[in-house]
Each structure stands twice: as structure tokens, then as C-alpha cells.
Amino acid sequence: MDKIYDLVINFKDGTSWDKEEIDMSQNPEGIKVFLEELEKMGNAELTAQESGETREVSEIKSVEILF
């Protein structure tokens, strides 16, 4: 069974969505698919599960994988 990792999305304005905000835990293959889909999305929007806040994919600075 694959280990599950938590993701944190960091935005260019210095804010971040942590694991509670985005409810995103994935195995390595799931992370790969998620990152590939982000690259394809361009200016699509992501919505945080906890707050309902919406951000554009183009605002993402980095994605952290927490071990």
C-alpha cells in the first residue's frame, strides 16, 4: 500500500491552503495526476473545501508535499 502525503498549495501573494483547507491527501500516483492536471488547467479556478474561497490556478507559486 502506498504512503499517503498531505499537500499544501502556496500562492504568489504569500497565502497558502494547508491540508485542512483543501482536504488533499494523496498517494504518489495521485499527486502526479493532480500536478499534471494543474498544468493543463491554465486559468481554471480551484475552490477551498473549508472556506469556499476560489483562486485561479495561475496564482499558484508552489505545491508542497508533506512527508
N, C-alpha and C positions, 0 to 999 in steps of 0.2 A: 504494500500500500504506500502511495506517495505521501510525503510530508506535506502539510498544508501551511501556506505562508500568508501573512496579512500584508495588504498593500496600503500605502499612503500616497495620495496624489498631491504634489506641490505645484502651486500656481505662480505665475510670473509676478503677481502683486505681493508675494510673501505669505499668503494664506495657504492652508493645507486642509485636506479632507483626510482624517485618520480612519482607522478601521471601524470605529463606531459610526462615523458619519456616512461612510459608503457601504458598510457591511460587505466588504470584499475580502474573502479568504479563498485562496486557490491553490491547487497543486501546480507543479512546474508547467505542465502542459496547458492548464487553464490560463496561467499568466502569459504564456507565449501567445495564445489565441487572443487574449484581451489586448495585449500590446499591438499585435498585428491589426486588430480591428480599429484601435485608436488611430493608427497611421492612415488607414483608409478613410476615416470619418471626416477629416478636414475641419470644417466649421460646424459640425454637428454639436448638439448640446448633451451634457451629462447632468443628471439630477441626483442630488444627495438624498439618500433614503431617509435620514433622520430629520433634516430641516426642510427638505423640499427645495433648497437653493439650486438654481440652474447655472451652469458655467459652460462656456464653449471649449471644445477640445483644443482649439488653438491657444487657449490661455494656459495650458499645462506647461510647466517648466521641467518637471521630472516626476518619475514614479519610483517610490522606494519599495523594496521588498524586505519585510521584517522577518528575520530568522528566529 
